[in-house]
Amino acid sequence: MRILGYLHHSLVFKRRIAVLAQRLSALLRPGCTLLDVGCGDGALAALIRDAVPALQVQGVEVHARPDCSIACRLFDGERLPFPDRSFDGCLFVDVLHHTENPLTILREACRVSREFILIKDHLSETSADYWVLRLMDWVGNSPHGVPLPYRYLSRAQWEGLYRELGIEPVSTETHLPLYPAPFSLLFGRGLHFISLLRKPRREPALAGVSAA
C-alpha cells in the first residue's frame, strides 16, 4: 500500500491537479464566486483561484484538514451550511461517487448556487470500467480514510440526474490527460469527464461562464 501510494502521488497526483486546474479554470469567468464541495486539502481549488482573476472560492468538507489551502467549513455531507443562492456556482471534483445518494447533495448545490454546477467525475459503462475505477479509488483514497462506496454512474444515469434536477449540460469533456503513458491506456480511455451545467432558464443567465 505504501509503495502504491507513493507511486500514485509521484506519477499521478501533481499531474492530475494541474490538468484539472487548467480545464476547470477555463470554464469560470473572472470574479465569480465558487463553492468547492468536498475540497480535500484545497490544493486544486487554490490552483483554480490563482488561474481565474478575482475568483472567490470557499470549500466545505466532511473531514476538514488543518492544512487546507483555502477557507473551509465543516458540513454533514448532505446539508450545505449556506443560504440560498450564496454562490455563482458549485464545484464537485471526484466527490459524487463517494456519496450514498448524489441527488441529495446536488439538490443542495442547486439551492446555494445562482448560475451553474461544475462536475468532474467518472463514467462507468461496463463491468471492466467498474473494476478499473474501483482500483483507482482504492489506491488514491484508502490511505486517507475516504469512504469508498464505489457508486459509479453511466452516462445515461448522469443524464437522468440532470433531468430530475432540471439542470442543463452546457459542455462535457471526456478527453482528460490525467495519466502519463502507458497508465493512460488503462486509467484514461474516457473514464473521466468534466461537465458544466446551468440552472433552469428561469434563473439568471450564465453570463460570462464559458460554454466551450
N, C-alpha and C positions, 0 to 999 in steps of 0.2 A: 504494500500500500504506500509506504514512504517513497519508494522508487517511482511508482506510477504518479504520485502526487508531485514529485519533483519534475518529472518529465512533462506533465501537464502544464505546470507553471512556467517552465523554461521554454517549451516549444509552442504552447497554445495561448496561455493567458494574456500575455502582453500583446501578441498579435491580434487576438480576439477583440480586446477592448479598443485597440487602435482602429481596426476596421469598423467596428460598430460605432465608435465615436464619429468617424468620418461620414458614414452612411446616415446615421440618425441626425446629426447636426445639419446636414443638407436639407432636411425636411422641416426645420424650425426657423421661424422668422426672428430677426433681431428684436430684443426687448420683450419677448413673450415670457409668460410665467408657466413653469412646468413642475408637476409633482411626479417624482420618481418613486413608484410603488415597489417596495422590495429592493431598495437601493444597495443593499450589501455594504461594502466598505466605501461606497461613494466614488470610487476611482473612475468609473465610466462617466458618471454624471459630471464629475469635475472636468474631465476632458471635453465633454459636450459644452459645458459652461464656458470653457476657455475658447472654444471654436465659434460660438454664436455671440455676437456683440450684445451686451446688456441683457443676456438671458438671466432670469432669476429662477433658481431651482431649489426645491425643497424635497427632502427624502422622508420616507416612512419605512419602518422595518418592524417585524415581529420580535426580532432579537437585535437590537441596536448595538453597533460596535463602537467602543470608546474612541477609536482612531478613525472614524468615518470622515471622509474628505469633504462632505457637505453637511449642512444643517439637517438633522434627522430627528424625527419624533417616533416614539413607540406607538404601535396600534395592535389590535387584536387579530388581524388577518382578515377581517370582514368589514368592519365599520371604519371608514376613514375619518379622522378627527378634525374635520374642517367643514365650514358652512357650505351650502350650495354655491356652485359657480365661483369657487375661490381661485381657480387657476384657468389659464387658457387651455391647457391640456394635461393629460396624464400619460406617463410612460411606464411600460411593463417590459422588462428585459429578462427573458427566461424565468419568469415568475409564475405564469398562469398554470403551467403543467405541474407545479408543486402544490396547487390548491385543491381542496376537496371538491369545490364547485366554482369554476371560473366565472360563471354567470353572476354569482353573488358579488364578487369584488368588481367585476366590470360594471355592474349597475351602480355601484358606489362611485366608480370613476366617472361615469356619465353624470352623476349628480354633482360632483365637485368641479367638473370641467365645463368651460363655456363653449369650446370650439372642437376639440379633437382628442382622439385616443391614438397613441403610437405603441405598436406591439412588435416585439421581437420574440419569436418562439419557434416551435418545431412543427413539421408536417410528418405524420405517420400514416402511410397508405398501405403498407404491407407488414407482415409479421417480421420480415428482415429489418425493416425500418424501426419497428418497435424495439427489437433486441439491440440494435446498434445505438439507438437513443438511450436505452436503459444503461448500457455500458458507459456511454459518455457521462450520463448523470452520476452514476456511481463513482467514477474516477474523479470527476470535478467537484462533487458536493459532499460525498460521505465523510471526508476528513473534517468538514466544517459543521457536521451535525445537522445539515439541512434535511428536512423531511423529504422522502423520496416515494411519493405515491405512484410515480410512473404513469401519469394520466396524459398521454399524448393524443392529439386530435388529428383527424384527417382534414383535408381542405374543405370537404363538404360539411364537416362538423363545425369548423370555424365559421363558415358562411352561415350556418344555422344560428350560431350565437349572435352574429352581427344582425341578422334579420330580427331575432327576438328582441334585441336591444334597440333596434331602429337606427343603427349607425351604418354609414355607407363607406365602403372602401374607396379611397381616392387613388392609392397606388399600392402595389405589392411587389417586392423584390425577393427573388429566391436564389440569386447567384451571389452568395456572400463568401468571399475567400478567407474564411476564418482559420483554415488549417493549411500548413505547408504540405507540399508533396513529400512522400506518397500518401500521407494520412488523409488528404482531401478526397482521395478515391473512395475511402470508406466512410468518413465522417462528414463529408460535404454533400455532394450529389443531390441537392435540393431538399435536404432535411431541415433547413433553416429558412426563415422568412422574416421580412420586415413589412408591416402593413401600417399605412396611415389611414385612419378612419375619421370621418367627420360626424358631428352631431346632426340630428334631424334638421331639415332645411328651415324649419320654423325658428331654429336657434340662429344667433348671429353667424354670418358667413365666415369662412376660413380665410379672411383677407390676410395676405402675407404669408400664409403657410403653403409651402411648395407642394405641387401635385406632380412633381417629376417622377 
